[in-house]
């Protein structure tokens, strides 16, 4: 009931998916449980038949036993009807109350109902101590928080898998502070020897101008960093950096465009013109718009 208050599911679809996902071992276990239940039902029927047969044989061999109630009658008197007054004698226990023609009997509660009532009390006490007294069971709120924690771990796993699948075909242009901060650290640790700390270039090309040797889009830069340019001395970084790290440093390299350099290297390659410029969410800030266009 607590789970149903937080999520609604298609029961038919869930059962179908669960059954279709069972393996050979699970099907074998279900089949075994079904066979055991069938055998228990057969044994119960055989036992009832055997008891009836034995009682019939004993009554025939001893006529005095024929007047005694059968085991089924004893069972009904003990667990079903108890000391309830027969229907033909109900007039003796009829109360004077009369509600629109409905009369009330001063009868005993049937044994099965007493046992059921007692069972509910025992279960209620056990439930109270289990969840409130001893604190062993989780409340609905605790179950909800537990499910949230499990989903958070699963979300992190999905995020890690998504980051691990980044390549030159699906890498995103991201100039957020978090990406550029990590990208700057990677650049300072691995790229400054050939491209200078300010991106002005050295052994490698200049990142602050508009010229690019192998393309200036995020896809091109990611591909160049990932596979390198071995014929020109740039090693492939795919064995040393993760796809996420290559994405971060590639975005940082693009952020260097248009920034001042102490000793910029001469232009190399061709001017890269982006095919389309992303629309700004806030057009009221010309300075931000200029910065975005220059960074592309």
Phi, psi and omega in degrees: 000323180291321179293325182293335180285346181252341182208143177246135184230156173279106187298316182298315180295321181294317180295319180297316179296321181295316180292322181291337181271001180287139177270184182297321180295319180294319178297320178297321179294317178298319179297319180295318178297318178299318179295318179297317179297320179297318179296320179296319179296318179297317179297321178297317178296319178296322180294317178298316180296319181295318178297318178296320180295315180296320180294321178296317180297318181293322179293325178289323180283334180227097184302336181294332180284346184293332181278346180282148180294151179286170179296328180291322177293320176298319179297315179296319181294329184274323187243343186249295185268324180064225183265026181293142180287136178301158182299321183291343181251015184293336180300332183289333183248016180287128178276167183280350181297139179219112181247096180054042178089356180266120180259155182248139178260141175269069186251163178280154175289135180301146182303319182297327179287324175296315179297320179295317179296316179296321179297318179296324177295316180296316180296319180297318178295315178299320179298316182297314181290324182294317184265327185250323184281298182275338179074022180286321182271155180270139174286165177306321179294319178294322176298318179297315179295324177296318178296323177296319179295319178297318180293326178296318177296317179296323179295321177296320178296318178296321178296318179297319178294321179294319179293325179290340182266005179293133174216188184292348181268337184233007180296143184254145174282115187222110180253031178288157183299322182295316180293315182293328179294313178291320179299323178296320179296317179295319180297314181295331182276337189231340192245343187294333182297329183252338186239002179074154184295328180266007179081010183286349177095163178197255171295322178267173183289169180275132180263355185267350179261189184263006185261139181223138180278327187232026179097145186248011176278167179298326178293318180293314181297316178301315181297319181295317179294319184294309186264346180070183175227077187304325182292342179249010174095000179269122183281155172285135184260004183293339179271347182248336180241146177283162177305322179295318180293322177296321177298318182292315181289330177294318177294324177294320178301318179293332180288345181282345183296129179088356180274150181292148179230141181292322182217073184292139177281154181298150181302143177225142178088213183235155177292131179261125177247117180298144181293322178212147181256126180301140178287141178280140178289325181242101183280359183276000182240089182300326182296319179294321179296317179297320180296318180296316181295319181291328180289336177283000000 
